[in-house]
């Protein structure tokens, strides 16, 4: 887990993500799923605004497969986020014990 904070209460944030990433918010945590890994993004005095279509369009000629998720500080003293990175567990094949 990483925590990133700054002392600018209205600071804008931009997260550069591939369009293939699945984004879902549950109970205030935004989960970003990639093919083999995932991120859990927890805002700290930060409002996640979602995919910014205007910013995404500006990068399309150079980065056609990417998009920009934007956020803004809520006006409190510190703003930032905690981010946790993980990998999907490989399912283990369970074979029944036939000796029972």
Backbone as CSV, one residue per row, in Angstrom:
resi,resn,N_x,N_y,N_z,CA_x,CA_y,CA_z,C_x,C_y,C_z
1,UNK,0.851,-1.170,0.000,0.000,0.000,0.000,0.899,1.236,0.000
2,UNK,0.451,2.225,-0.744,1.144,3.501,-0.818,0.134,4.594,-0.489
3,UNK,0.556,5.575,0.293,-0.285,6.730,0.586,0.415,7.960,0.030
4,UNK,-0.303,8.733,-0.751,0.251,9.945,-1.347,-0.607,11.121,-0.912
5,UNK,0.021,12.121,-0.286,-0.694,13.297,0.198,0.007,14.566,-0.253
6,UNK,-0.758,15.638,-0.408,-0.152,16.951,-0.576,-0.934,17.959,0.246
7,UNK,-0.369,19.147,0.406,-0.997,20.149,1.261,-1.757,21.206,0.466
8,UNK,-2.191,20.859,-0.734,-2.972,21.773,-1.566,-4.421,21.268,-1.575
9,UNK,-5.289,21.905,-0.796,-6.640,21.368,-0.591,-7.515,21.267,-1.837
10,UNK,-7.219,22.013,-2.876,-8.039,21.954,-4.084,-7.262,21.386,-5.269
11,UNK,-6.205,20.669,-4.997,-5.345,20.145,-6.062,-6.099,19.187,-6.981
12,UNK,-5.916,19.341,-8.303,-6.504,18.370,-9.235,-5.597,17.147,-9.354
13,UNK,-6.190,16.010,-9.606,-5.447,14.763,-9.791,-5.883,14.138,-11.115
14,UNK,-4.939,13.507,-11.800,-5.258,12.773,-13.019,-4.595,11.404,-12.945
15,UNK,-5.367,10.376,-13.249,-4.866,9.013,-13.278,-4.973,8.530,-14.724
16,UNK,-3.862,8.149,-15.292,-3.754,7.729,-16.686,-3.963,6.221,-16.729
17,UNK,-5.054,5.750,-17.356,-5.414,4.336,-17.336,-5.667,3.810,-18.742
18,UNK,-5.390,2.532,-18.985,-5.774,1.957,-20.277,-7.294,1.829,-20.358
19,UNK,-7.828,1.955,-21.557,-9.272,1.814,-21.746,-9.749,0.402,-21.418
20,UNK,-8.856,-0.557,-21.460,-9.229,-1.939,-21.163,-9.448,-2.181,-19.670
21,UNK,-9.039,-1.235,-18.824,-9.205,-1.396,-17.378,-10.683,-1.308,-17.015
22,UNK,-11.104,-2.183,-16.128,-12.472,-2.144,-15.603,-12.466,-1.303,-14.332
23,UNK,-13.386,-0.352,-14.232,-13.419,0.572,-13.101,-14.757,0.418,-12.389
24,UNK,-14.678,0.221,-11.069,-15.885,0.055,-10.262,-15.648,0.686,-8.898
25,UNK,-16.616,1.434,-8.405,-16.505,2.046,-7.081,-17.494,1.377,-6.140
26,UNK,-16.957,0.926,-4.991,-17.777,0.295,-3.958,-17.393,0.857,-2.606
27,UNK,-18.377,1.370,-1.878,-18.175,1.894,-0.526,-17.029,2.904,-0.463
28,UNK,-16.936,3.774,-1.474,-15.926,4.824,-1.483,-14.562,4.427,-1.997
29,UNK,-14.382,3.171,-2.358,-13.100,2.693,-2.887,-13.285,2.389,-4.372
30,UNK,-12.387,2.900,-5.199,-12.456,2.644,-6.631,-11.502,1.513,-6.968
31,UNK,-12.052,0.458,-7.543,-11.263,-0.705,-7.943,-11.003,-0.616,-9.442
32,UNK,-9.748,-0.764,-9.810,-9.335,-0.718,-11.211,-8.720,-2.075,-11.519
33,UNK,-9.372,-2.830,-12.399,-8.921,-4.189,-12.716,-8.263,-4.223,-14.084
34,UNK,-7.096,-4.804,-14.108,-6.358,-5.042,-15.343,-6.406,-6.535,-15.627
35,UNK,-5.715,-6.962,-16.669,-5.743,-8.381,-17.051,-5.278,-9.287,-15.913
36,UNK,-4.186,-8.930,-15.251,-3.644,-9.802,-14.204,-3.529,-9.122,-12.846
37,UNK,-3.684,-7.820,-12.780,-3.527,-7.096,-11.519,-4.724,-6.205,-11.271
38,UNK,-4.796,-5.661,-10.065,-5.860,-4.737,-9.714,-5.291,-3.656,-8.802
39,UNK,-5.994,-2.528,-8.771,-5.662,-1.430,-7.870,-6.903,-1.116,-7.051
40,UNK,-6.698,-0.788,-5.800,-7.777,-0.281,-4.954,-7.374,1.148,-4.584
41,UNK,-8.124,2.110,-5.063,-7.818,3.521,-4.886,-8.791,4.117,-3.871
42,UNK,-8.267,4.525,-2.713,-9.089,5.110,-1.662,-8.781,6.596,-1.575
43,UNK,-9.741,7.442,-1.901,-9.484,8.883,-1.857,-9.380,9.397,-0.419
44,UNK,-8.515,10.387,-0.224,-8.359,11.053,1.066,-8.651,12.534,0.816
45,UNK,-9.805,13.004,1.297,-10.266,14.375,1.030,-10.206,14.681,-0.468
46,UNK,-10.636,13.715,-1.242,-10.552,13.789,-2.699,-11.866,13.288,-3.285
47,UNK,-12.367,13.984,-4.286,-13.590,13.565,-4.974,-13.214,13.032,-6.347
48,UNK,-13.439,11.742,-6.570,-13.174,11.159,-7.888,-14.317,11.557,-8.812
49,UNK,-13.967,12.182,-9.923,-14.971,12.696,-10.846,-15.294,11.729,-11.970
50,UNK,-14.506,10.702,-12.148,-14.741,9.731,-13.209,-13.846,9.988,-14.416
51,UNK,-14.148,9.302,-15.507,-13.377,9.461,-16.732,-13.655,10.849,-17.304
52,UNK,-12.613,11.592,-17.553,-12.720,12.938,-18.107,-12.627,12.823,-19.627
53,UNK,-13.775,12.943,-20.292,-13.813,12.768,-21.745,-13.015,13.838,-22.483
54,UNK,-13.036,15.069,-22.001,-12.291,16.148,-22.647,-10.793,15.887,-22.569
55,UNK,-10.298,15.545,-21.393,-8.871,15.250,-21.231,-8.470,14.009,-22.022
56,UNK,-9.354,13.014,-22.051,-9.077,11.783,-22.803,-8.989,12.080,-24.297
57,UNK,-9.870,12.918,-24.806,-9.828,13.270,-26.229,-8.533,13.985,-26.596
58,UNK,-8.003,14.791,-25.684,-6.762,15.532,-25.955,-5.558,14.608,-26.133
59,UNK,-5.591,13.437,-25.536,-4.438,12.524,-25.633,-4.623,11.435,-26.685
60,UNK,-5.788,11.389,-27.333,-6.122,10.285,-28.235,-5.157,10.093,-29.391
61,UNK,-4.650,11.162,-29.968,-3.750,10.993,-31.117,-2.444,10.323,-30.695
62,UNK,-2.004,10.595,-29.493,-0.740,10.013,-29.017,-0.951,8.709,-28.239
63,UNK,-2.048,8.634,-27.498,-2.335,7.479,-26.649,-3.766,6.989,-26.906
64,UNK,-4.026,6.371,-28.049,-5.398,6.005,-28.419,-6.042,4.938,-27.532
65,UNK,-5.252,4.179,-26.804,-5.807,3.102,-25.976,-5.927,3.477,-24.505
66,UNK,-5.748,4.765,-24.193,-5.751,5.195,-22.804,-6.854,6.211,-22.525
67,UNK,-7.121,6.419,-21.244,-8.133,7.362,-20.783,-7.646,8.006,-19.492
68,UNK,-8.291,9.111,-19.110,-7.870,9.835,-17.911,-9.021,9.890,-16.910
69,UNK,-8.754,9.397,-15.718,-9.664,9.469,-14.580,-9.241,10.699,-13.782
70,UNK,-10.169,11.623,-13.512,-9.796,12.839,-12.792,-10.443,12.886,-11.418
71,UNK,-9.808,13.667,-10.563,-10.287,13.864,-9.203,-9.875,15.270,-8.764
72,UNK,-10.559,15.793,-7.763,-10.226,17.117,-7.229,-10.309,17.086,-5.713
73,UNK,-9.452,17.880,-5.101,-9.460,17.997,-3.651,-10.777,18.589,-3.163
74,UNK,-11.171,18.218,-1.955,-12.455,18.666,-1.401,-12.341,19.967,-0.612
75,UNK,-11.145,20.539,-0.526,-10.977,21.805,0.170,-10.498,21.669,1.597
76,UNK,-10.213,20.464,2.031,-9.683,20.267,3.387,-8.165,20.445,3.350
77,UNK,-7.507,20.339,4.482,-6.080,20.677,4.561,-5.171,19.780,3.722
78,UNK,-5.377,18.487,3.743,-4.561,17.560,2.969,-5.436,16.819,1.979
79,UNK,-4.891,16.534,0.808,-5.612,15.722,-0.171,-4.672,14.660,-0.696
80,UNK,-5.238,13.589,-1.194,-4.419,12.534,-1.763,-5.191,11.237,-1.856
81,UNK,-4.451,10.155,-1.778,-5.083,8.854,-1.922,-4.175,7.767,-1.354
82,UNK,-4.806,6.656,-1.039,-4.089,5.428,-0.695,-4.338,4.479,-1.855
83,UNK,-3.316,3.764,-2.247,-3.473,2.825,-3.352,-2.852,1.488,-2.965
84,UNK,-3.614,0.454,-3.195,-3.151,-0.911,-2.929,-3.115,-1.643,-4.262
85,UNK,-2.066,-2.402,-4.475,-1.885,-3.134,-5.729,-1.853,-4.620,-5.411
86,UNK,-2.523,-5.400,-6.226,-2.521,-6.838,-6.006,-2.649,-7.591,-7.310
87,UNK,-2.499,-8.878,-7.210,-2.664,-9.765,-8.364,-3.802,-10.716,-8.078
88,UNK,-4.497,-11.081,-9.130,-5.568,-12.050,-8.969,-4.956,-13.391,-8.607
89,UNK,-5.580,-14.041,-7.653,-5.097,-15.360,-7.262,-5.447,-16.360,-8.341
90,UNK,-4.507,-17.256,-8.594,-4.790,-18.345,-9.528,-5.603,-19.373,-8.781
91,UNK,-6.660,-19.835,-9.398,-7.489,-20.820,-8.719,-6.738,-22.148,-8.648
92,UNK,-6.810,-22.745,-7.488,-6.162,-24.034,-7.287,-7.156,-25.133,-7.612
93,UNK,-6.708,-26.076,-8.361,-7.572,-27.196,-8.688,-7.657,-28.111,-7.469
94,UNK,-8.860,-28.297,-6.990,-9.063,-29.140,-5.812,-9.620,-30.471,-6.278
95,UNK,-8.957,-31.524,-5.897,-9.459,-32.845,-6.234,-9.988,-33.499,-4.973
96,UNK,-11.152,-34.065,-5.030,-11.741,-34.677,-3.842,-10.918,-35.866,-3.357
97,UNK,-10.872,-36.039,-2.046,-10.194,-37.169,-1.450,-11.181,-38.327,-1.427
98,UNK,-10.948,-39.311,-2.271,-11.887,-40.419,-2.419,-11.708,-41.489,-1.327
99,UNK,-10.725,-41.319,-0.448,-10.486,-42.312,0.605,-11.337,-42.075,1.836
100,UNK,-12.181,-41.083,1.846,-13.005,-40.784,3.037,-14.322,-41.473,2.967
